[in-house]
């Protein structure tokens, strides 16, 4: 029986080390989505998000917003710890299988794992590898530990760089669209400030933004968990607002150039589709959340928005045709955006009046705490 223990430990340890290398390669090195069953990070992200979301259900206002805001930075460090831990266990099993080449003999798995931890963390230890295979494993363990830390640090710089580039347009959108942002408020502001002629430039800028977010967030889904540092804002609500504004320009207004709005809508819809294809199409994300305060668009709401655009000075297309065209255009992205906001528990965009949404916790007096509208889900990306 004992004769079989060492080969089994050697094989199992090799599998664990290979899994860590594979997960690191797929998660950090490969700049494209890489779903798969043999992904350690995938299961860490899924299970930890479920726990955090469950804890957030019993909280309101600032405590909930703080908890969800801490998740993404914390889980990045947790992933580093899990990768190192699994790697240490794997090398520990390998060294236990090669214990005949170590001096002194570790004797048991716990001692071999201690030696592996000392090697991975480059701490030195009380054991010496005397056989060629054991020496290769010890050197590989030391190089692996340094490599994992270096990769994760580089990954963090990349994540935060992408996060900051994503958030700048989201924050500047607040000046024109309010918080939470509203497509109607956005178009009214541009009309009031005599900036309607700059709408094509606005949509062109957001087209570039959508292309970059598509590239980074599909390659590194962890970015979606990073919440905006500003109140009642999220990249999802900002995207929905500009998509709604582009759809209104294309279908409801007349005399406003439509080319850039159409191009942005295509890229933005592509962004929404690709991200939801990563794992939001589940029954749990499809269920409406009565506490989420989601604002849909029916014909009455559209007519009210159309009246506001007319009051702002826009020339409008005939109501019936405009409604049918707008409803068809919005159908390409609205449900997917709702699934994204539902899963990540982010504030959604307001259709008519951003002032109708409760104020965020940070801007609400302590005696009248507010709430950030969100939704709960237990699905995984």
VENVENQUI-V943271 format. One record per residue. RES is the residue in three letters. PHI is phi in radians with two decimals (none if undefined). PSI is psi in whole degrees, -180 to 180 (* if undefined). NEAR is the number of other ideal C-beta (glycine too) atoms within 10 Angstrom. Layout:
BEGIN
RES;PHI;PSI;NEAR
RES;PHI;PSI;NEAR
END
This chain:
BEGIN
UNK;none;-44;4
UNK;-1.12;-30;5
UNK;-1.13;-26;6
UNK;-1.54;-15;8
UNK;-1.17;-46;12
UNK;-1.14;-45;15
UNK;-1.10;-37;10
UNK;-1.14;-44;12
UNK;-1.09;-41;20
UNK;-1.09;-45;18
UNK;-1.18;-45;12
UNK;-1.13;-42;16
UNK;-1.10;-40;25
UNK;-1.08;-41;16
UNK;-1.08;-45;13
UNK;-1.11;-44;19
UNK;-1.12;-43;23
UNK;-1.10;-39;12
UNK;-1.07;-40;17
UNK;-1.14;-46;24
UNK;-1.06;-42;16
UNK;-1.13;-44;15
UNK;-1.14;-42;23
UNK;-1.08;-43;22
UNK;-1.11;-46;12
UNK;-1.25;-36;19
UNK;-1.41;-34;23
UNK;-2.01;-45;19
UNK;-1.39;-43;11
UNK;-1.38;118;11
UNK;-1.54;53;12
UNK;-2.78;162;9
UNK;-1.14;137;17
UNK;-2.40;72;16
UNK;-1.20;153;12
UNK;3.11;158;9
UNK;-1.38;-27;6
UNK;-1.69;59;12
UNK;-2.22;112;17
UNK;-1.11;-47;20
UNK;-1.05;-33;20
UNK;-1.04;-44;20
UNK;-1.33;-33;14
UNK;-1.11;-46;17
UNK;-1.11;-45;22
UNK;-1.10;-51;15
UNK;-1.19;-41;12
UNK;-1.19;-36;17
UNK;-1.15;-37;23
UNK;-1.08;-42;15
UNK;-1.13;-46;11
UNK;-1.13;-42;18
UNK;-1.11;-40;21
UNK;-1.11;-41;11
UNK;-1.16;-34;14
UNK;-1.24;-22;19
UNK;-1.10;-30;12
UNK;-1.59;9;8
UNK;-2.10;153;14
UNK;-2.27;156;14
UNK;1.14;-136;18
UNK;-1.09;-42;17
UNK;-1.04;-41;14
UNK;-1.18;-44;19
UNK;-1.11;-39;24
UNK;-1.16;-43;13
UNK;-1.06;-48;15
UNK;-1.19;-33;22
UNK;-1.21;-29;16
UNK;-1.41;-14;12
UNK;-1.08;-53;23
UNK;-1.06;-50;20
UNK;-1.05;-38;14
UNK;-1.20;-42;14
UNK;-1.22;-25;19
UNK;-1.12;-43;17
UNK;-1.22;-35;11
UNK;-1.10;-41;15
UNK;-1.05;-42;22
UNK;-1.03;-46;17
UNK;-1.10;-41;11
UNK;-1.17;-44;18
UNK;-1.03;-45;26
UNK;-1.13;-41;19
UNK;-1.12;-47;14
UNK;-1.13;-38;16
UNK;-1.12;-42;24
UNK;-1.10;-45;25
UNK;-1.08;-42;19
UNK;-1.08;-48;25
UNK;-1.16;-32;29
UNK;-1.10;-42;26
UNK;-1.13;-41;25
UNK;-1.10;-46;25
UNK;-1.18;-32;30
UNK;-1.14;-38;26
UNK;-1.20;-22;24
UNK;-1.91;24;24
UNK;-1.10;-20;22
UNK;-1.17;-16;12
UNK;-1.77;14;18
UNK;-2.01;146;23
UNK;-2.28;125;14
UNK;-1.25;167;10
UNK;-1.13;125;12
UNK;-1.01;-33;21
UNK;1.50;-45;11
UNK;-2.48;170;11
UNK;-1.15;-38;17
UNK;-1.06;-42;11
UNK;-1.19;-39;19
UNK;-1.13;-37;25
UNK;-1.19;-37;20
UNK;-1.05;-44;18
UNK;-1.10;-39;26
UNK;-1.12;-42;29
UNK;-1.10;-41;20
UNK;-1.10;-35;19
UNK;-1.31;-46;26
UNK;-1.10;-41;25
UNK;-1.57;6;16
UNK;0.89;46;12
UNK;-1.64;-16;10
UNK;1.45;170;9
UNK;-2.97;-171;13
UNK;-1.67;5;11
UNK;-2.03;152;22
UNK;-2.28;133;13
UNK;-1.48;124;19
UNK;-1.92;-19;11
UNK;-1.65;156;14
UNK;-1.08;-43;10
UNK;-1.12;-44;15
UNK;-1.12;-38;22
UNK;-1.11;-42;15
UNK;-1.08;-43;12
UNK;-1.13;-43;25
UNK;-1.12;-44;25
UNK;-1.11;-43;12
UNK;-1.10;-38;16
UNK;-1.12;-44;25
UNK;-1.12;-45;18
UNK;-1.14;-37;13
UNK;-1.13;-43;22
UNK;-1.06;-47;23
UNK;-1.11;-40;12
UNK;-1.15;-41;13
UNK;-1.10;-47;19
UNK;-1.07;-43;16
UNK;-1.11;-42;10
UNK;-1.12;-43;17
UNK;-1.20;-39;19
UNK;-1.09;-45;11
UNK;-1.07;-41;12
UNK;-1.06;-41;19
UNK;-1.10;-44;14
UNK;-1.05;-42;9
UNK;-1.13;-44;16
UNK;-1.06;-48;19
UNK;-1.24;-31;14
UNK;-1.13;-44;11
UNK;-1.15;-39;19
UNK;-1.07;-46;17
UNK;-1.14;-40;11
UNK;-1.15;-32;13
UNK;-1.21;-38;19
UNK;-1.41;-25;19
UNK;-1.03;-52;10
UNK;-1.12;-30;20
UNK;-1.12;-42;22
UNK;-1.23;-42;14
UNK;-1.18;-26;12
UNK;-1.09;-28;23
UNK;-1.02;-34;18
UNK;-1.09;-34;10
UNK;-1.72;-33;20
UNK;-1.88;-8;28
UNK;1.46;-178;23
UNK;-2.49;115;26
UNK;-1.08;152;32
UNK;-1.27;151;29
UNK;-2.29;132;28
UNK;-1.10;-38;24
UNK;-1.17;-44;25
UNK;-1.07;-40;24
UNK;-1.03;-50;24
UNK;-1.20;-36;26
UNK;-1.11;-41;21
UNK;-1.12;-43;16
UNK;-1.12;-36;21
UNK;-1.24;-42;18
UNK;-1.14;-35;12
UNK;-1.59;9;10
UNK;1.00;46;9
UNK;-2.04;16;13
UNK;-1.03;-34;19
UNK;-1.14;-16;10
UNK;-1.66;1;11
UNK;-1.04;-40;22
UNK;-1.03;-40;18
UNK;-1.13;-38;11
UNK;-1.06;-48;21
UNK;-1.18;-33;25
UNK;-1.13;-41;15
UNK;-1.10;-42;15
UNK;-1.28;-24;27
UNK;-1.12;-44;20
UNK;-1.13;-40;12
UNK;-1.05;-46;24
UNK;-1.10;-38;25
UNK;-1.12;-41;15
UNK;-1.21;-42;14
UNK;-1.11;-39;25
UNK;-1.03;-46;18
UNK;-1.16;-46;15
UNK;-1.37;-41;20
UNK;-1.38;-26;22
UNK;-1.32;-38;18
UNK;-1.23;-40;16
UNK;-2.22;84;18
UNK;-1.02;-21;21
UNK;-1.01;-27;17
UNK;-1.05;-30;19
UNK;-1.11;-23;22
UNK;-1.45;-12;23
UNK;-1.35;117;22
UNK;-1.56;157;22
UNK;-1.13;143;22
UNK;-1.44;-2;12
UNK;-1.91;154;15
UNK;-1.37;143;18
UNK;0.98;25;27
UNK;-2.19;150;25
UNK;-2.75;157;25
UNK;-1.13;-27;24
UNK;-1.23;-46;24
UNK;-1.15;-36;28
UNK;-1.12;-44;28
UNK;-1.07;-44;27
UNK;-1.10;-39;28
UNK;-1.11;-48;28
UNK;-1.23;-34;29
UNK;-1.12;-43;28
UNK;-1.09;-43;28
UNK;-1.10;-42;29
UNK;-1.13;-40;27
UNK;-1.14;-38;27
UNK;-1.15;-43;26
UNK;-1.08;-39;26
UNK;-1.29;-32;20
UNK;-1.97;-25;21
UNK;-2.01;-35;26
UNK;-1.62;160;24
UNK;-2.24;147;12
UNK;1.55;-5;9
UNK;-1.78;129;19
UNK;-0.95;134;13
UNK;-1.86;-12;18
UNK;-1.04;-52;11
UNK;-1.16;-35;19
UNK;-1.09;-41;27
UNK;-1.16;-43;16
UNK;-1.09;-43;17
UNK;-1.10;-42;27
UNK;-1.04;-38;27
UNK;-1.15;-47;14
UNK;-1.18;-42;19
UNK;-1.11;-41;27
UNK;-1.14;-36;19
UNK;-1.10;-42;15
UNK;-1.02;-50;24
UNK;-1.08;-42;25
UNK;-1.13;-46;13
UNK;-1.15;-38;15
UNK;-1.23;-42;24
UNK;-1.16;-27;19
UNK;-1.17;-14;13
UNK;-1.31;-14;16
UNK;2.58;29;18
UNK;-1.79;-3;23
UNK;-1.55;69;13
UNK;-2.18;165;14
UNK;-1.13;-32;7
UNK;-1.21;-34;14
UNK;-1.39;-19;22
UNK;-1.41;-21;14
UNK;-1.27;133;12
UNK;-1.25;149;11
UNK;-1.91;113;16
UNK;-1.08;-22;8
UNK;-1.55;-4;12
UNK;-1.39;-17;17
UNK;1.06;36;18
UNK;-1.22;142;16
UNK;-1.99;111;17
UNK;-1.55;-180;10
UNK;-2.22;114;18
UNK;-1.94;-176;10
UNK;-1.11;-39;12
UNK;-1.11;-43;8
UNK;-1.15;-38;14
UNK;-1.13;-43;21
UNK;-1.11;-38;13
UNK;-1.14;-42;13
UNK;-1.14;-39;22
UNK;-1.10;-39;21
UNK;-1.13;-37;12
UNK;-1.19;-38;16
UNK;-1.14;-39;19
UNK;-1.12;-42;13
UNK;-1.13;-28;10
UNK;-1.35;-13;16
UNK;1.93;6;11
UNK;-1.38;142;22
UNK;-1.41;135;11
UNK;-2.05;149;15
UNK;-1.35;162;17
UNK;-0.93;141;9
UNK;-1.07;-48;14
UNK;-1.12;-48;9
UNK;-1.15;-38;11
UNK;-1.11;-42;20
UNK;-1.10;-45;19
UNK;-1.10;-43;12
UNK;-1.17;-41;15
UNK;-1.16;-43;21
UNK;-1.07;-39;16
UNK;-1.19;-41;11
UNK;-1.14;-44;21
UNK;-1.21;-27;21
UNK;-1.13;-17;10
UNK;-1.30;-19;17
UNK;-2.39;-19;23
UNK;-1.08;-49;18
UNK;-1.14;-36;15
UNK;-1.20;-39;21
UNK;-1.09;-40;24
UNK;-1.09;-40;23
UNK;-1.12;-40;23
UNK;-1.14;-48;24
UNK;-1.14;-35;24
UNK;-1.13;-45;25
UNK;-1.22;-46;27
UNK;-1.53;1;24
UNK;0.94;46;26
UNK;-1.78;159;24
UNK;-1.08;140;27
UNK;-1.69;164;26
UNK;-1.32;149;31
UNK;-1.61;138;26
UNK;-1.38;-53;24
UNK;-1.75;-48;17
UNK;-2.46;111;15
UNK;-1.12;-22;21
UNK;-1.27;-11;12
UNK;-1.38;-14;12
UNK;-1.52;138;24
UNK;-0.96;146;17
UNK;-1.20;154;17
UNK;-1.25;159;21
UNK;-1.00;-39;20
UNK;-1.22;-20;15
UNK;-1.93;16;11
UNK;-1.99;134;16
UNK;-0.99;151;8
UNK;-1.07;-29;8
UNK;-1.42;-10;5
UNK;-2.35;72;9
UNK;-1.09;142;14
UNK;-1.69;-171;20
UNK;-2.53;139;19
UNK;-1.59;120;26
UNK;-1.09;136;23
UNK;-2.75;-174;25
UNK;-2.53;162;24
UNK;-2.02;142;17
UNK;-2.70;155;21
UNK;-2.10;23;15
UNK;-1.46;174;19
UNK;-2.22;153;17
UNK;-1.46;*;19
END
